[in-house]
Every structure is written in C-alpha cells, then in structure tokens.
Amino acid sequence: MTSSDERHRRAWPWRADERGGATVELVLLTPLLILVLVFVVALGRLASARLEVDSAAAQAARAASMARDPTTAAALARSLATATLAGHHLSCAPLSVSTDTAAFAPGGWVAVRVSCTASLAGLSLLALPGTQTITSRFVEPLDVYRAAQ
C-alpha cells in the first residue's frame, strides 16, 4: 500500500519537494516590500511638504493684502511665510519669498511666491540624496474701499 505522498511524487516528480518554498519567498520579498513601503512614505512626505509651501504662500499673500503700503506688505509676507514653514517643521535651505506689489492700490492685487529647497533626506525615512525645490504662488485681491498710503 502506498501513501498519498508517494503517489503525489510519482504523479509529479518535478514537484516532489516544495516544502519551505513559501518561507524562502517571504524571506526574499520582505526587504523589497519594506523598501516599497518606505518609498511610498517618502512620496507622501514630499506631497505634504508641497501642501505646506502652498499654505505658507496663501497665508503670506493674505497678510500682504492687509498691509497699507508695499514695503510693509513684503515684510509681512516674508515673516509669515517663514513662521508658517517653521511651524510645520519644514526646513528650507534656501527659502525665497518674493512679493509682487506692482498693482498695490485699492482694487488691485498682491502676489506672493514662496520657493523652498528641501533636502530629500529630511523628508523621508531613507537617507535619499539630493534636494527638491517646491514653489507656490498665490494672488490676493486688495479691497476696493480701503485707504492706501
């Protein structure tokens, strides 16, 4: 009398000993899966950094639109963008904040462009080389009925 294992080996001799195959596959694939997971986290952190730069530019443009003169508008925009990015723990080297006050008059507009060069090593769990420059620009209208100096 033959056992079922012996019958199985006779029917498929090339598949006679596959015990432990799943363990080997798991050992080989686990580092790859972890690497893919860390890469996805890095992409998420980069997307988060882009949202933070967008937020800083929008808040800076809003603050600049409340100022009474172009010089104060530029100073407010720079200080608020710097504070917003520091509050989100995003370090930019260098951080550039430029304020366009060409139409700074009642009924006009003010535009703020924030450019942040962030290290990829700081944005991810991996020590990725290089930097990523993130730029955002927002325009805020100025009140028609305000007094400008």
ChimeraX commands (.cxc) that place a marker at each C-alpha (Angstrom):
marker #1 position 0.00,0.00,0.00 radius 0.5
marker #1 position 1.36,3.40,-0.96 radius 0.5
marker #1 position 0.82,6.59,0.89 radius 0.5
marker #1 position -0.62,9.70,-0.71 radius 0.5
marker #1 position 2.81,11.40,-0.60 radius 0.5
marker #1 position 4.34,8.59,-2.66 radius 0.5
marker #1 position 1.52,8.75,-5.19 radius 0.5
marker #1 position 1.94,12.54,-5.38 radius 0.5
marker #1 position 5.69,12.17,-6.07 radius 0.5
marker #1 position 5.10,9.60,-8.77 radius 0.5
marker #1 position 2.44,11.73,-10.49 radius 0.5
marker #1 position 4.50,14.96,-10.42 radius 0.5
marker #1 position 8.17,14.14,-9.90 radius 0.5
marker #1 position 9.34,17.72,-10.54 radius 0.5
marker #1 position 7.18,18.96,-7.64 radius 0.5
marker #1 position 8.37,16.30,-5.21 radius 0.5
marker #1 position 9.83,18.57,-2.52 radius 0.5
marker #1 position 8.42,22.08,-2.26 radius 0.5
marker #1 position 8.32,22.28,1.49 radius 0.5
marker #1 position 9.68,25.63,2.71 radius 0.5
marker #1 position 9.16,27.34,-0.64 radius 0.5
marker #1 position 6.78,29.89,0.80 radius 0.5
marker #1 position 9.26,30.70,3.58 radius 0.5
marker #1 position 12.04,31.35,1.07 radius 0.5
marker #1 position 9.75,33.57,-1.00 radius 0.5
marker #1 position 8.74,35.52,2.10 radius 0.5
marker #1 position 12.37,35.99,3.18 radius 0.5
marker #1 position 13.31,37.24,-0.29 radius 0.5
marker #1 position 10.29,39.54,-0.75 radius 0.5
marker #1 position 10.10,41.12,2.71 radius 0.5
marker #1 position 13.03,43.57,2.20 radius 0.5
marker #1 position 11.58,44.59,-1.17 radius 0.5
marker #1 position 8.15,45.19,0.35 radius 0.5
marker #1 position 9.68,47.26,3.16 radius 0.5
marker #1 position 11.64,49.32,0.62 radius 0.5
marker #1 position 8.47,49.97,-1.40 radius 0.5
marker #1 position 6.63,50.99,1.78 radius 0.5
marker #1 position 9.37,53.44,2.78 radius 0.5
marker #1 position 9.38,54.88,-0.76 radius 0.5
marker #1 position 5.61,55.44,-0.57 radius 0.5
marker #1 position 6.09,57.18,2.77 radius 0.5
marker #1 position 8.76,59.41,1.19 radius 0.5
marker #1 position 6.37,60.36,-1.62 radius 0.5
marker #1 position 3.68,61.15,0.93 radius 0.5
marker #1 position 6.07,63.36,2.88 radius 0.5
marker #1 position 7.01,65.19,-0.33 radius 0.5
marker #1 position 3.33,65.78,-1.11 radius 0.5
marker #1 position 2.84,67.04,2.44 radius 0.5
marker #1 position 5.75,69.46,2.01 radius 0.5
marker #1 position 4.15,70.80,-1.17 radius 0.5
marker #1 position 0.90,71.41,0.69 radius 0.5
marker #1 position 2.77,73.21,3.47 radius 0.5
marker #1 position 4.50,75.51,0.96 radius 0.5
marker #1 position 1.12,76.20,-0.65 radius 0.5
marker #1 position -0.32,77.06,2.75 radius 0.5
marker #1 position 2.60,79.36,3.56 radius 0.5
marker #1 position 2.22,81.21,0.26 radius 0.5
marker #1 position -1.54,81.63,0.72 radius 0.5
marker #1 position -1.17,82.92,4.28 radius 0.5
marker #1 position 1.65,85.25,3.27 radius 0.5
marker #1 position -0.41,86.68,0.39 radius 0.5
marker #1 position -3.37,87.22,2.71 radius 0.5
marker #1 position -1.19,89.03,5.24 radius 0.5
marker #1 position 0.37,91.16,2.50 radius 0.5
marker #1 position -3.07,92.15,1.24 radius 0.5
marker #1 position -3.88,93.59,4.68 radius 0.5
marker #1 position -0.85,95.90,4.72 radius 0.5
marker #1 position -1.18,99.59,3.95 radius 0.5
marker #1 position 1.99,100.00,1.86 radius 0.5
marker #1 position 4.14,97.78,-0.39 radius 0.5
marker #1 position 7.16,97.75,1.95 radius 0.5
marker #1 position 5.10,96.56,4.90 radius 0.5
marker #1 position 3.37,94.02,2.64 radius 0.5
marker #1 position 6.70,92.47,1.62 radius 0.5
marker #1 position 7.93,92.35,5.22 radius 0.5
marker #1 position 4.69,90.77,6.47 radius 0.5
marker #1 position 4.70,88.20,3.68 radius 0.5
marker #1 position 8.29,87.14,4.41 radius 0.5
marker #1 position 7.83,86.89,8.17 radius 0.5
marker #1 position 4.56,84.97,7.92 radius 0.5
marker #1 position 5.87,82.51,5.31 radius 0.5
marker #1 position 8.95,81.82,7.43 radius 0.5
marker #1 position 6.87,81.35,10.59 radius 0.5
marker #1 position 4.36,79.10,8.83 radius 0.5
marker #1 position 7.03,76.78,7.42 radius 0.5
marker #1 position 8.84,76.68,10.77 radius 0.5
marker #1 position 5.54,75.80,12.46 radius 0.5
marker #1 position 5.17,72.83,10.10 radius 0.5
marker #1 position 8.77,71.76,10.84 radius 0.5
marker #1 position 9.81,72.16,7.21 radius 0.5
marker #1 position 13.37,73.41,6.93 radius 0.5
marker #1 position 14.18,75.15,3.69 radius 0.5
marker #1 position 17.71,75.98,2.63 radius 0.5
marker #1 position 17.32,78.44,0.99 radius 0.5
marker #1 position 13.86,79.90,1.47 radius 0.5
marker #1 position 12.84,82.56,-1.02 radius 0.5
marker #1 position 9.80,84.79,-0.53 radius 0.5
marker #1 position 9.12,87.37,-3.23 radius 0.5
marker #1 position 6.23,89.81,-3.13 radius 0.5
marker #1 position 4.85,91.41,-6.29 radius 0.5
marker #1 position 3.29,94.75,-5.39 radius 0.5
marker #1 position 3.03,96.14,-8.93 radius 0.5
marker #1 position -0.75,96.59,-8.58 radius 0.5
marker #1 position -0.75,97.59,-4.91 radius 0.5
marker #1 position -3.65,100.04,-4.97 radius 0.5
marker #1 position -7.31,99.85,-3.94 radius 0.5
marker #1 position -8.92,97.29,-6.23 radius 0.5
marker #1 position -5.52,95.88,-7.24 radius 0.5
marker #1 position -3.74,92.77,-6.09 radius 0.5
marker #1 position -0.64,91.49,-4.37 radius 0.5
marker #1 position 1.14,88.23,-5.28 radius 0.5
marker #1 position 3.50,86.21,-3.13 radius 0.5
marker #1 position 5.80,83.48,-4.44 radius 0.5
marker #1 position 7.36,81.10,-1.91 radius 0.5
marker #1 position 10.18,78.84,-3.04 radius 0.5
marker #1 position 11.57,76.23,-0.67 radius 0.5
marker #1 position 14.51,73.94,-1.38 radius 0.5
marker #1 position 14.09,70.99,0.96 radius 0.5
marker #1 position 16.51,68.12,1.49 radius 0.5
marker #1 position 15.06,64.75,0.49 radius 0.5
marker #1 position 16.84,63.14,3.44 radius 0.5
marker #1 position 14.78,65.29,5.79 radius 0.5
marker #1 position 11.53,64.43,4.03 radius 0.5
marker #1 position 11.81,60.66,4.21 radius 0.5
marker #1 position 12.88,57.80,6.42 radius 0.5
marker #1 position 15.57,56.96,3.90 radius 0.5
marker #1 position 18.76,58.95,3.52 radius 0.5
marker #1 position 17.85,59.98,-0.02 radius 0.5
marker #1 position 20.41,62.18,-1.74 radius 0.5
marker #1 position 19.53,65.48,-3.31 radius 0.5
marker #1 position 17.03,68.26,-2.83 radius 0.5
marker #1 position 13.61,69.16,-4.13 radius 0.5
marker #1 position 12.61,72.75,-4.89 radius 0.5
marker #1 position 8.95,73.43,-4.18 radius 0.5
marker #1 position 7.45,76.68,-5.46 radius 0.5
marker #1 position 4.00,78.12,-4.91 radius 0.5
marker #1 position 2.42,81.45,-5.90 radius 0.5
marker #1 position -0.79,82.99,-4.59 radius 0.5
marker #1 position -2.52,86.22,-5.53 radius 0.5
marker #1 position -4.81,88.12,-3.18 radius 0.5
marker #1 position -7.05,90.99,-4.27 radius 0.5
marker #1 position -6.88,94.27,-2.42 radius 0.5
marker #1 position -10.05,95.82,-1.04 radius 0.5
marker #1 position -11.58,98.45,-3.33 radius 0.5
marker #1 position -12.72,100.61,-0.41 radius 0.5
marker #1 position -9.50,100.68,1.60 radius 0.5
marker #1 position -7.20,103.59,2.12 radius 0.5
marker #1 position -3.71,103.04,0.73 radius 0.5
marker #1 position -0.73,105.24,1.57 radius 0.5
marker link #1:1,2 radius 0.2
marker link #1:2,3 radius 0.2
marker link #1:3,4 radius 0.2
marker link #1:4,5 radius 0.2
marker link #1:5,6 radius 0.2
marker link #1:6,7 radius 0.2
marker link #1:7,8 radius 0.2
marker link #1:8,9 radius 0.2
marker link #1:9,10 radius 0.2
marker link #1:10,11 radius 0.2
marker link #1:11,12 radius 0.2
marker link #1:12,13 radius 0.2
marker link #1:13,14 radius 0.2
marker link #1:14,15 radius 0.2
marker link #1:15,16 radius 0.2
marker link #1:16,17 radius 0.2
marker link #1:17,18 radius 0.2
marker link #1:18,19 radius 0.2
marker link #1:19,20 radius 0.2
marker link #1:20,21 radius 0.2
marker link #1:21,22 radius 0.2
marker link #1:22,23 radius 0.2
marker link #1:23,24 radius 0.2
marker link #1:24,25 radius 0.2
marker link #1:25,26 radius 0.2
marker link #1:26,27 radius 0.2
marker link #1:27,28 radius 0.2
marker link #1:28,29 radius 0.2
marker link #1:29,30 radius 0.2
marker link #1:30,31 radius 0.2
marker link #1:31,32 radius 0.2
marker link #1:32,33 radius 0.2
marker link #1:33,34 radius 0.2
marker link #1:34,35 radius 0.2
marker link #1:35,36 radius 0.2
marker link #1:36,37 radius 0.2
marker link #1:37,38 radius 0.2
marker link #1:38,39 radius 0.2
marker link #1:39,40 radius 0.2
marker link #1:40,41 radius 0.2
marker link #1:41,42 radius 0.2
marker link #1:42,43 radius 0.2
marker link #1:43,44 radius 0.2
marker link #1:44,45 radius 0.2
marker link #1:45,46 radius 0.2
marker link #1:46,47 radius 0.2
marker link #1:47,48 radius 0.2
marker link #1:48,49 radius 0.2
marker link #1:49,50 radius 0.2
marker link #1:50,51 radius 0.2
marker link #1:51,52 radius 0.2
marker link #1:52,53 radius 0.2
marker link #1:53,54 radius 0.2
marker link #1:54,55 radius 0.2
marker link #1:55,56 radius 0.2
marker link #1:56,57 radius 0.2
marker link #1:57,58 radius 0.2
marker link #1:58,59 radius 0.2
marker link #1:59,60 radius 0.2
marker link #1:60,61 radius 0.2
marker link #1:61,62 radius 0.2
marker link #1:62,63 radius 0.2
marker link #1:63,64 radius 0.2
marker link #1:64,65 radius 0.2
marker link #1:65,66 radius 0.2
marker link #1:66,67 radius 0.2
marker link #1:67,68 radius 0.2
marker link #1:68,69 radius 0.2
marker link #1:69,70 radius 0.2
marker link #1:70,71 radius 0.2
marker link #1:71,72 radius 0.2
marker link #1:72,73 radius 0.2
marker link #1:73,74 radius 0.2
marker link #1:74,75 radius 0.2
marker link #1:75,76 radius 0.2
marker link #1:76,77 radius 0.2
marker link #1:77,78 radius 0.2
marker link #1:78,79 radius 0.2
marker link #1:79,80 radius 0.2
marker link #1:80,81 radius 0.2
marker link #1:81,82 radius 0.2
marker link #1:82,83 radius 0.2
marker link #1:83,84 radius 0.2
marker link #1:84,85 radius 0.2
marker link #1:85,86 radius 0.2
marker link #1:86,87 radius 0.2
marker link #1:87,88 radius 0.2
marker link #1:88,89 radius 0.2
marker link #1:89,90 radius 0.2
marker link #1:90,91 radius 0.2
marker link #1:91,92 radius 0.2
marker link #1:92,93 radius 0.2
marker link #1:93,94 radius 0.2
marker link #1:94,95 radius 0.2
marker link #1:95,96 radius 0.2
marker link #1:96,97 radius 0.2
marker link #1:97,98 radius 0.2
marker link #1:98,99 radius 0.2
marker link #1:99,100 radius 0.2
marker link #1:100,101 radius 0.2
marker link #1:101,102 radius 0.2
marker link #1:102,103 radius 0.2
marker link #1:103,104 radius 0.2
marker link #1:104,105 radius 0.2
marker link #1:105,106 radius 0.2
marker link #1:106,107 radius 0.2
marker link #1:107,108 radius 0.2
marker link #1:108,109 radius 0.2
marker link #1:109,110 radius 0.2
marker link #1:110,111 radius 0.2
marker link #1:111,112 radius 0.2
marker link #1:112,113 radius 0.2
marker link #1:113,114 radius 0.2
marker link #1:114,115 radius 0.2
marker link #1:115,116 radius 0.2
marker link #1:116,117 radius 0.2
marker link #1:117,118 radius 0.2
marker link #1:118,119 radius 0.2
marker link #1:119,120 radius 0.2
marker link #1:120,121 radius 0.2
marker link #1:121,122 radius 0.2
marker link #1:122,123 radius 0.2
marker link #1:123,124 radius 0.2
marker link #1:124,125 radius 0.2
marker link #1:125,126 radius 0.2
marker link #1:126,127 radius 0.2
marker link #1:127,128 radius 0.2
marker link #1:128,129 radius 0.2
marker link #1:129,130 radius 0.2
marker link #1:130,131 radius 0.2
marker link #1:131,132 radius 0.2
marker link #1:132,133 radius 0.2
marker link #1:133,134 radius 0.2
marker link #1:134,135 radius 0.2
marker link #1:135,136 radius 0.2
marker link #1:136,137 radius 0.2
marker link #1:137,138 radius 0.2
marker link #1:138,139 radius 0.2
marker link #1:139,140 radius 0.2
marker link #1:140,141 radius 0.2
marker link #1:141,142 radius 0.2
marker link #1:142,143 radius 0.2
marker link #1:143,144 radius 0.2
marker link #1:144,145 radius 0.2
marker link #1:145,146 radius 0.2
marker link #1:146,147 radius 0.2
marker link #1:147,148 radius 0.2
marker link #1:148,149 radius 0.2
view
